[in-house]
Amino acid sequence: MIQRRFVFKLIFFILLSTSFFYVNECFAQEYSAVVMDVTGNASVQRGGKGEKSPLKIGDLLYPGDAVAVAKKSTLTINYLASSKQEKWPERTKFSVGGLETKNAPSGVEISTDEVVLPPEPSNEHMGGYMMKSVMPDQDFEEMLPKSGQGEGQPEGKEGVK
């Protein structure tokens, strides 16, 4: 009887502890923006607290992150849900929002004329990614490589397998 009780308590504890992690993951915050370009240095503090870490192309930004653009630097980010692209000049600081940066100063260039696609591997950036975008009136199929064109192969080797 005591062993059975112990087993039930153990099972209950395991179920309770694993459900906590599952619920925590369900409420995990989604990212809202992606770094499109960094010229010079820019850094982020996750949630606006803690240690600053340098930003690089492809980094994800979450609502509440505090971003700082250094002297002689620029930073371009794209909010995925709203397709707003913001280019931040040197010596600026801002807090990442859900769809856009609230109260962006006048020096920030904001555009909404592009739809951003996920990053693709690129030969020009060995080991990295290059972002591609499609104009709203442009056909997505135009962006895809044609069969037999040999995208990703060395120049002069088109169609060679």
Backbone as JSON Lines, residues from 0, in Angstrom:
{"i":0,"aa":"M","n":[0.82,-1.19,0.0],"ca":[0.0,0.0,0.0],"c":[0.87,1.26,0.0]}
{"i":1,"aa":"I","n":[1.94,1.24,0.78],"ca":[2.82,2.4,0.86],"c":[3.54,2.59,-0.48]}
{"i":2,"aa":"Q","n":[3.97,1.52,-1.11],"ca":[4.65,1.62,-2.4],"c":[3.72,2.19,-3.46]}
{"i":3,"aa":"R","n":[2.47,1.76,-3.46],"ca":[1.5,2.24,-4.44],"c":[1.29,3.74,-4.26]}
{"i":4,"aa":"R","n":[1.17,4.18,-3.03],"ca":[1.0,5.61,-2.74],"c":[2.21,6.41,-3.23]}
{"i":5,"aa":"F","n":[3.38,5.86,-2.96],"ca":[4.61,6.52,-3.39],"c":[4.65,6.64,-4.92]}
{"i":6,"aa":"V","n":[4.28,5.57,-5.63],"ca":[4.28,5.58,-7.09],"c":[3.29,6.63,-7.61]}
{"i":7,"aa":"F","n":[2.1,6.7,-7.02],"ca":[1.11,7.7,-7.44],"c":[1.61,9.12,-7.19]}
{"i":8,"aa":"K","n":[2.25,9.34,-6.07],"ca":[2.8,10.67,-5.77],"c":[3.92,11.02,-6.76]}
{"i":9,"aa":"L","n":[4.74,10.04,-7.08],"ca":[5.83,10.26,-8.02],"c":[5.28,10.6,-9.4]}
{"i":10,"aa":"I","n":[4.29,9.83,-9.85],"ca":[3.68,10.11,-11.16],"c":[3.03,11.48,-11.16]}
{"i":11,"aa":"F","n":[2.32,11.83,-10.11],"ca":[1.68,13.14,-10.01],"c":[2.72,14.26,-10.07]}
{"i":12,"aa":"F","n":[3.82,14.1,-9.34],"ca":[4.88,15.11,-9.34],"c":[5.49,15.26,-10.74]}
{"i":13,"aa":"I","n":[5.75,14.15,-11.42],"ca":[6.32,14.21,-12.76],"c":[5.37,14.9,-13.72]}
{"i":14,"aa":"L","n":[4.09,14.54,-13.68],"ca":[3.11,15.18,-14.56],"c":[2.99,16.67,-14.27]}
{"i":15,"aa":"L","n":[2.99,17.03,-13.0],"ca":[2.87,18.43,-12.62],"c":[4.09,19.23,-13.08]}
{"i":16,"aa":"S","n":[5.28,18.69,-12.88],"ca":[6.5,19.42,-13.26],"c":[6.63,19.53,-14.78]}
{"i":17,"aa":"T","n":[6.31,18.49,-15.52],"ca":[6.4,18.58,-16.99],"c":[5.32,19.48,-17.55]}
{"i":18,"aa":"S","n":[4.15,19.53,-16.96],"ca":[3.1,20.42,-17.47],"c":[3.49,21.88,-17.26]}
{"i":19,"aa":"F","n":[4.25,22.19,-16.21],"ca":[4.72,23.56,-16.0],"c":[5.6,24.01,-17.16]}
{"i":20,"aa":"F","n":[6.52,23.14,-17.6],"ca":[7.39,23.49,-18.72],"c":[6.6,23.61,-20.02]}
{"i":21,"aa":"Y","n":[5.6,22.77,-20.21],"ca":[4.77,22.83,-21.41],"c":[3.99,24.14,-21.45]}
{"i":22,"aa":"V","n":[3.38,24.53,-20.35],"ca":[2.62,25.78,-20.28],"c":[3.55,26.97,-20.48]}
{"i":23,"aa":"N","n":[4.73,26.9,-19.91],"ca":[5.7,27.97,-20.08],"c":[6.06,28.15,-21.55]}
{"i":24,"aa":"E","n":[6.24,27.06,-22.29],"ca":[6.55,27.14,-23.71],"c":[5.38,27.68,-24.52]}
{"i":25,"aa":"C","n":[4.17,27.38,-24.12],"ca":[2.98,27.88,-24.83],"c":[2.9,29.4,-24.76]}
{"i":26,"aa":"F","n":[3.36,29.99,-23.67],"ca":[3.29,31.42,-23.51],"c":[4.6,32.12,-23.85]}
{"i":27,"aa":"A","n":[5.53,31.39,-24.45],"ca":[6.8,31.99,-24.85],"c":[6.54,33.08,-25.89]}
{"i":28,"aa":"Q","n":[7.28,34.14,-25.79],"ca":[7.05,35.29,-26.65],"c":[7.65,35.08,-28.03]}
{"i":29,"aa":"E","n":[6.89,35.46,-29.05],"ca":[7.35,35.36,-30.42],"c":[8.22,36.57,-30.75]}
{"i":30,"aa":"Y","n":[9.16,36.39,-31.64],"ca":[9.97,37.52,-32.08],"c":[9.13,38.41,-32.99]}
{"i":31,"aa":"S","n":[9.49,39.68,-33.06],"ca":[8.71,40.61,-33.86],"c":[9.51,41.21,-35.01]}
{"i":32,"aa":"A","n":[10.83,41.21,-34.92],"ca":[11.63,41.85,-35.96],"c":[12.9,41.05,-36.2]}
{"i":33,"aa":"V","n":[13.51,41.3,-37.36],"ca":[14.76,40.65,-37.72],"c":[15.73,41.74,-38.18]}
{"i":34,"aa":"V","n":[17.01,41.56,-37.86],"ca":[18.05,42.5,-38.27],"c":[18.36,42.24,-39.74]}
{"i":35,"aa":"M","n":[18.19,43.27,-40.56],"ca":[18.41,43.15,-42.0],"c":[19.81,43.59,-42.4]}
{"i":36,"aa":"D","n":[20.36,44.6,-41.7],"ca":[21.67,45.13,-42.05],"c":[22.26,45.83,-40.83]}
{"i":37,"aa":"V","n":[23.55,45.66,-40.65],"ca":[24.3,46.37,-39.61],"c":[25.57,46.91,-40.25]}
{"i":38,"aa":"T","n":[25.74,48.23,-40.19],"ca":[26.97,48.86,-40.64],"c":[27.6,49.45,-39.4]}
{"i":39,"aa":"G","n":[28.76,48.98,-39.01],"ca":[29.37,49.41,-37.76],"c":[28.92,48.51,-36.63]}
{"i":40,"aa":"N","n":[28.54,49.12,-35.5],"ca":[28.17,48.34,-34.31],"c":[26.81,48.72,-33.78]}
{"i":41,"aa":"A","n":[26.06,47.72,-33.37],"ca":[24.78,47.9,-32.69],"c":[24.67,46.77,-31.67]}
{"i":42,"aa":"S","n":[23.98,47.04,-30.57],"ca":[23.87,46.03,-29.51],"c":[22.43,45.93,-29.02]}
{"i":43,"aa":"V","n":[22.14,44.83,-28.33],"ca":[20.8,44.59,-27.8],"c":[20.91,44.12,-26.36]}
{"i":44,"aa":"Q","n":[19.95,44.55,-25.54],"ca":[19.76,44.02,-24.2],"c":[18.41,43.33,-24.2]}
{"i":45,"aa":"R","n":[18.4,42.04,-24.01],"ca":[17.15,41.27,-24.05],"c":[16.23,41.7,-22.92]}
{"i":46,"aa":"G","n":[15.02,42.08,-23.28],"ca":[14.05,42.54,-22.29],"c":[14.42,43.87,-21.67]}
{"i":47,"aa":"G","n":[15.41,44.56,-22.24],"ca":[15.84,45.85,-21.72],"c":[16.7,45.75,-20.48]}
{"i":48,"aa":"K","n":[17.12,44.54,-20.13],"ca":[17.92,44.32,-18.91],"c":[19.12,43.44,-19.23]}
{"i":49,"aa":"G","n":[20.06,43.46,-18.33],"ca":[21.18,42.53,-18.43],"c":[22.28,42.98,-19.35]}
{"i":50,"aa":"E","n":[23.03,42.0,-19.8],"ca":[24.23,42.23,-20.59],"c":[23.9,42.59,-22.04]}
{"i":51,"aa":"K","n":[24.68,43.53,-22.6],"ca":[24.52,43.89,-24.0],"c":[25.26,42.87,-24.86]}
{"i":52,"aa":"S","n":[24.63,42.52,-25.98],"ca":[25.31,41.63,-26.93],"c":[25.25,42.26,-28.32]}
{"i":53,"aa":"P","n":[26.3,42.08,-29.12],"ca":[26.34,42.7,-30.45],"c":[25.29,42.09,-31.38]}
{"i":54,"aa":"L","n":[24.75,42.91,-32.28],"ca":[23.77,42.45,-33.26],"c":[24.47,42.15,-34.58]}
{"i":55,"aa":"K","n":[23.96,41.14,-35.28],"ca":[24.46,40.81,-36.61],"c":[23.25,40.5,-37.5]}
{"i":56,"aa":"I","n":[23.48,40.48,-38.8],"ca":[22.4,40.22,-39.75],"c":[21.74,38.89,-39.43]}
{"i":57,"aa":"G","n":[20.41,38.9,-39.42],"ca":[19.64,37.69,-39.16],"c":[19.23,37.51,-37.72]}
{"i":58,"aa":"D","n":[19.77,38.32,-36.8],"ca":[19.38,38.22,-35.39],"c":[17.91,38.58,-35.22]}
{"i":59,"aa":"L","n":[17.25,37.89,-34.31],"ca":[15.84,38.14,-34.02],"c":[15.71,39.11,-32.86]}
{"i":60,"aa":"L","n":[14.73,39.99,-32.95],"ca":[14.45,40.96,-31.9],"c":[13.05,40.71,-31.35]}
{"i":61,"aa":"Y","n":[12.92,40.84,-30.04],"ca":[11.66,40.57,-29.34],"c":[11.11,41.85,-28.74]}
{"i":62,"aa":"P","n":[9.78,41.93,-28.59],"ca":[9.2,43.12,-27.95],"c":[9.84,43.36,-26.58]}
{"i":63,"aa":"G","n":[10.23,44.62,-26.33],"ca":[10.86,44.98,-25.07],"c":[12.37,44.98,-25.09]}
{"i":64,"aa":"D","n":[12.98,44.44,-26.16],"ca":[14.44,44.48,-26.27],"c":[14.89,45.93,-26.42]}
{"i":65,"aa":"A","n":[15.99,46.29,-25.76],"ca":[16.56,47.63,-25.87],"c":[17.73,47.56,-26.84]}
{"i":66,"aa":"V","n":[17.67,48.39,-27.89],"ca":[18.69,48.38,-28.94],"c":[19.42,49.72,-28.95]}
{"i":67,"aa":"A","n":[20.74,49.67,-29.13],"ca":[21.55,50.88,-29.21],"c":[22.43,50.8,-30.47]}
{"i":68,"aa":"V","n":[22.43,51.88,-31.24],"ca":[23.26,51.98,-32.45],"c":[24.44,52.89,-32.11]}
{"i":69,"aa":"A","n":[25.65,52.4,-32.35],"ca":[26.87,53.11,-31.96],"c":[27.18,54.27,-32.93]}
{"i":70,"aa":"K","n":[28.19,55.05,-32.55],"ca":[28.68,56.16,-33.37],"c":[29.19,55.61,-34.71]}
{"i":71,"aa":"K","n":[28.93,56.32,-35.8],"ca":[29.33,55.95,-37.16],"c":[28.78,54.59,-37.56]}
{"i":72,"aa":"S","n":[27.54,54.28,-37.16],"ca":[26.91,53.0,-37.45],"c":[25.47,53.22,-37.9]}
{"i":73,"aa":"T","n":[24.91,52.23,-38.58],"ca":[23.48,52.22,-38.91],"c":[22.95,50.81,-38.68]}
{"i":74,"aa":"L","n":[21.66,50.72,-38.48],"ca":[20.99,49.43,-38.25],"c":[19.67,49.44,-38.98]}
{"i":75,"aa":"T","n":[19.41,48.38,-39.75],"ca":[18.13,48.24,-40.44],"c":[17.44,47.0,-39.9]}
{"i":76,"aa":"I","n":[16.2,47.18,-39.45],"ca":[15.4,46.05,-38.96],"c":[14.09,45.99,-39.73]}
{"i":77,"aa":"N","n":[13.49,44.82,-39.75],"ca":[12.21,44.65,-40.41],"c":[11.25,43.96,-39.46]}
{"i":78,"aa":"Y","n":[10.09,44.62,-39.23],"ca":[9.03,44.01,-38.44],"c":[8.25,43.09,-39.36]}
{"i":79,"aa":"L","n":[8.25,41.8,-39.07],"ca":[7.69,40.82,-39.99],"c":[6.18,40.92,-40.14]}
{"i":80,"aa":"A","n":[5.45,41.14,-39.05],"ca":[3.99,41.16,-39.12],"c":[3.46,42.38,-39.87]}
{"i":81,"aa":"S","n":[4.13,43.51,-39.77],"ca":[3.65,44.74,-40.42],"c":[4.43,45.09,-41.68]}
{"i":82,"aa":"S","n":[5.51,44.37,-41.97],"ca":[6.41,44.64,-43.11],"c":[7.01,46.04,-43.06]}
{"i":83,"aa":"K","n":[7.1,46.62,-41.88],"ca":[7.74,47.93,-41.75],"c":[9.24,47.73,-41.59]}
{"i":84,"aa":"Q","n":[9.98,48.44,-42.42],"ca":[11.43,48.39,-42.33],"c":[11.91,49.73,-41.79]}
{"i":85,"aa":"E","n":[12.77,49.67,-40.77],"ca":[13.27,50.89,-40.13],"c":[14.79,50.91,-40.23]}
{"i":86,"aa":"K","n":[15.32,52.05,-40.71],"ca":[16.77,52.24,-40.78],"c":[17.15,53.28,-39.73]}
{"i":87,"aa":"W","n":[17.9,52.83,-38.72],"ca":[18.27,53.66,-37.58],"c":[19.65,54.26,-37.79]}
{"i":88,"aa":"P","n":[19.79,55.59,-37.6],"ca":[21.09,56.24,-37.75],"c":[21.96,56.06,-36.51]}
{"i":89,"aa":"E","n":[23.18,56.57,-36.6],"ca":[24.13,56.47,-35.49],"c":[23.59,57.14,-34.22]}
{"i":90,"aa":"R","n":[24.13,56.65,-33.1],"ca":[23.84,57.21,-31.77],"c":[22.35,57.26,-31.44]}
{"i":91,"aa":"T","n":[21.63,56.21,-31.77],"ca":[20.21,56.15,-31.41],"c":[19.95,54.94,-30.54]}
{"i":92,"aa":"K","n":[18.93,55.05,-29.73],"ca":[18.49,53.96,-28.87],"c":[16.98,53.83,-29.01]}
{"i":93,"aa":"F","n":[16.5,52.6,-28.96],"ca":[15.06,52.38,-29.05],"c":[14.68,51.06,-28.4]}
{"i":94,"aa":"S","n":[13.38,50.93,-28.16],"ca":[12.83,49.7,-27.61],"c":[11.99,49.03,-28.69]}
{"i":95,"aa":"V","n":[12.2,47.76,-28.92],"ca":[11.49,47.01,-29.95],"c":[10.03,46.85,-29.55]}
{"i":96,"aa":"G","n":[9.14,47.08,-30.5],"ca":[7.71,46.9,-30.27],"c":[7.22,45.63,-30.94]}
{"i":97,"aa":"G","n":[5.91,45.45,-30.97],"ca":[5.32,44.26,-31.58],"c":[5.23,44.37,-33.09]}
{"i":98,"aa":"L","n":[4.75,45.53,-33.59],"ca":[4.58,45.75,-35.03],"c":[5.46,46.87,-35.57]}
{"i":99,"aa":"E","n":[5.94,47.73,-34.69],"ca":[6.79,48.85,-35.06],"c":[7.4,49.44,-33.8]}
{"i":100,"aa":"T","n":[8.36,50.34,-33.99],"ca":[8.94,51.04,-32.86],"c":[8.07,52.25,-32.55]}
{"i":101,"aa":"K","n":[7.59,52.33,-31.34],"ca":[6.75,53.46,-30.93],"c":[7.6,54.71,-30.78]}
{"i":102,"aa":"N","n":[7.05,55.84,-31.23],"ca":[7.7,57.16,-31.08],"c":[9.1,57.2,-31.67]}
{"i":103,"aa":"A","n":[9.25,56.67,-32.89],"ca":[10.55,56.73,-33.56],"c":[10.88,58.19,-33.9]}
{"i":104,"aa":"P","n":[12.12,58.64,-33.64],"ca":[12.48,60.03,-33.96],"c":[12.5,60.28,-35.46]}
{"i":105,"aa":"S","n":[12.59,61.54,-35.84],"ca":[12.51,61.92,-37.26],"c":[13.68,61.42,-38.09]}
{"i":106,"aa":"G","n":[14.82,61.12,-37.51],"ca":[15.97,60.64,-38.27],"c":[15.86,59.2,-38.74]}
{"i":107,"aa":"V","n":[14.82,58.49,-38.33],"ca":[14.66,57.09,-38.68],"c":[13.9,56.98,-40.0]}
{"i":108,"aa":"E","n":[14.47,56.26,-40.97],"ca":[13.81,56.03,-42.25],"c":[12.89,54.83,-42.11]}
{"i":109,"aa":"I","n":[11.59,55.02,-42.4],"ca":[10.62,53.93,-42.3],"c":[10.0,53.69,-43.67]}
{"i":110,"aa":"S","n":[10.01,52.43,-44.11],"ca":[9.38,52.09,-45.39],"c":[8.53,50.85,-45.2]}
{"i":111,"aa":"T","n":[7.49,50.74,-46.03],"ca":[6.6,49.58,-45.96],"c":[6.34,49.0,-47.34]}
{"i":112,"aa":"D","n":[7.25,49.2,-48.27],"ca":[7.01,48.78,-49.64],"c":[7.57,47.41,-50.0]}
{"i":113,"aa":"E","n":[8.08,46.66,-49.06],"ca":[8.64,45.35,-49.36],"c":[8.07,44.28,-48.44]}
{"i":114,"aa":"V","n":[7.98,43.07,-48.96],"ca":[7.6,41.9,-48.17],"c":[8.88,41.1,-47.99]}
{"i":115,"aa":"V","n":[9.24,40.77,-46.77],"ca":[10.5,40.1,-46.49],"c":[10.3,38.59,-46.49]}
{"i":116,"aa":"L","n":[11.21,37.9,-47.17],"ca":[11.22,36.44,-47.19],"c":[12.26,35.94,-46.19]}
{"i":117,"aa":"P","n":[12.14,34.7,-45.75],"ca":[13.16,34.15,-44.84],"c":[14.53,34.15,-45.5]}
{"i":118,"aa":"P","n":[15.61,34.15,-44.69],"ca":[16.95,34.18,-45.26],"c":[17.24,32.91,-46.05]}
{"i":119,"aa":"E","n":[18.07,33.06,-47.08],"ca":[18.52,31.93,-47.89],"c":[20.04,31.85,-47.83]}
{"i":120,"aa":"P","n":[20.6,30.65,-47.89],"ca":[22.06,30.55,-47.96],"c":[22.55,31.25,-49.23]}
{"i":121,"aa":"S","n":[23.71,31.87,-49.15],"ca":[24.25,32.6,-50.29],"c":[25.72,32.3,-50.45]}
{"i":122,"aa":"N","n":[26.15,32.11,-51.69],"ca":[27.57,31.87,-51.96],"c":[28.4,33.09,-51.63]}
{"i":123,"aa":"E","n":[27.82,34.3,-51.78],"ca":[28.58,35.52,-51.52],"c":[28.92,35.65,-50.04]}
{"i":124,"aa":"H","n":[28.12,35.06,-49.19],"ca":[28.33,35.14,-47.74],"c":[28.54,33.73,-47.22]}
{"i":125,"aa":"M","n":[29.68,33.17,-47.51],"ca":[29.94,31.78,-47.12],"c":[29.68,31.6,-45.63]}
{"i":126,"aa":"G","n":[28.86,30.63,-45.3],"ca":[28.54,30.35,-43.91],"c":[27.52,31.31,-43.33]}
{"i":127,"aa":"G","n":[26.97,32.2,-44.14],"ca":[26.0,33.16,-43.65],"c":[24.72,33.11,-44.46]}
{"i":128,"aa":"Y","n":[23.9,34.13,-44.3],"ca":[22.64,34.2,-44.99],"c":[22.51,35.56,-45.66]}
{"i":129,"aa":"M","n":[21.72,35.59,-46.72],"ca":[21.42,36.84,-47.4],"c":[19.91,36.96,-47.46]}
{"i":130,"aa":"M","n":[19.38,38.11,-47.05],"ca":[17.94,38.32,-47.06],"c":[17.51,38.73,-48.46]}
{"i":131,"aa":"K","n":[16.38,38.22,-48.92],"ca":[15.8,38.62,-50.19],"c":[14.42,39.17,-49.9]}
{"i":132,"aa":"S","n":[13.96,40.07,-50.76],"ca":[12.63,40.61,-50.59],"c":[11.91,40.64,-51.93]}
{"i":133,"aa":"V","n":[10.59,40.71,-51.86],"ca":[9.75,40.74,-53.04],"c":[8.9,41.99,-52.96]}
{"i":134,"aa":"M","n":[8.8,42.72,-54.06],"ca":[7.91,43.88,-54.09],"c":[6.47,43.36,-54.07]}
{"i":135,"aa":"P","n":[5.53,44.1,-53.47],"ca":[4.15,43.62,-53.38],"c":[3.53,43.27,-54.72]}
{"i":136,"aa":"D","n":[3.91,43.97,-55.81],"ca":[3.33,43.69,-57.12],"c":[4.16,42.68,-57.92]}
{"i":137,"aa":"Q","n":[5.22,42.13,-57.33],"ca":[6.09,41.18,-58.02],"c":[5.65,39.76,-57.71]}
{"i":138,"aa":"D","n":[5.74,38.89,-58.71],"ca":[5.36,37.5,-58.55],"c":[6.45,36.76,-57.77]}
{"i":139,"aa":"F","n":[6.04,36.05,-56.73],"ca":[6.99,35.3,-55.9],"c":[7.77,34.28,-56.72]}
{"i":140,"aa":"E","n":[7.12,33.68,-57.72],"ca":[7.77,32.65,-58.53],"c":[8.99,33.2,-59.27]}
{"i":141,"aa":"E","n":[9.01,34.52,-59.55],"ca":[10.16,35.12,-60.24],"c":[11.42,35.02,-59.39]}
{"i":142,"aa":"M","n":[11.26,34.94,-58.08],"ca":[12.4,34.91,-57.17],"c":[13.04,33.52,-57.07]}
{"i":143,"aa":"L","n":[12.3,32.49,-57.45],"ca":[12.81,31.12,-57.31],"c":[13.76,30.79,-58.45]}
{"i":144,"aa":"P","n":[14.81,29.97,-58.16],"ca":[15.73,29.6,-59.24],"c":[15.02,28.71,-60.25]}
{"i":145,"aa":"K","n":[15.35,28.89,-61.52],"ca":[14.77,28.08,-62.6],"c":[15.49,26.74,-62.64]}
{"i":146,"aa":"S","n":[14.79,25.71,-63.01],"ca":[15.36,24.38,-63.1],"c":[16.47,24.37,-64.15]}
{"i":147,"aa":"G","n":[17.63,23.86,-63.77],"ca":[18.75,23.74,-64.69],"c":[19.64,24.98,-64.75]}
{"i":148,"aa":"Q","n":[19.29,26.04,-64.02],"ca":[20.14,27.22,-64.04],"c":[21.36,27.05,-63.16]}
{"i":149,"aa":"G","n":[21.29,26.09,-62.25],"ca":[22.45,25.79,-61.45],"c":[22.77,26.82,-60.4]}
{"i":150,"aa":"E","n":[21.73,27.41,-59.77],"ca":[22.01,28.38,-58.72],"c":[22.76,27.69,-57.59]}
{"i":151,"aa":"G","n":[23.78,28.32,-57.1],"ca":[24.58,27.76,-56.03],"c":[25.8,27.01,-56.55]}
{"i":152,"aa":"Q","n":[25.93,26.87,-57.87],"ca":[27.09,26.21,-58.44],"c":[28.11,27.26,-58.85]}
{"i":153,"aa":"P","n":[29.37,26.9,-58.95],"ca":[30.39,27.86,-59.37],"c":[30.08,28.4,-60.76]}
{"i":154,"aa":"E","n":[30.53,29.64,-61.04],"ca":[30.3,30.26,-62.34],"c":[30.9,29.4,-63.45]}
{"i":155,"aa":"G","n":[30.17,29.35,-64.57],"ca":[30.64,28.58,-65.7],"c":[30.29,27.11,-65.6]}
{"i":156,"aa":"K","n":[29.63,26.7,-64.53],"ca":[29.29,25.28,-64.33],"c":[27.78,25.08,-64.37]}
{"i":157,"aa":"E","n":[27.01,26.0,-64.98],"ca":[25.56,25.89,-65.03],"c":[25.17,24.57,-65.66]}
{"i":158,"aa":"G","n":[24.21,23.91,-65.03],"ca":[23.66,22.68,-65.56],"c":[24.55,21.46,-65.36]}
{"i":159,"aa":"V","n":[25.75,21.6,-64.84],"ca":[26.66,20.48,-64.6],"c":[26.36,19.9,-63.24]}
{"i":160,"aa":"K","n":[26.22,18.6,-63.2],"ca":[25.95,17.96,-61.91],"c":[27.03,17.0,-61.54]}
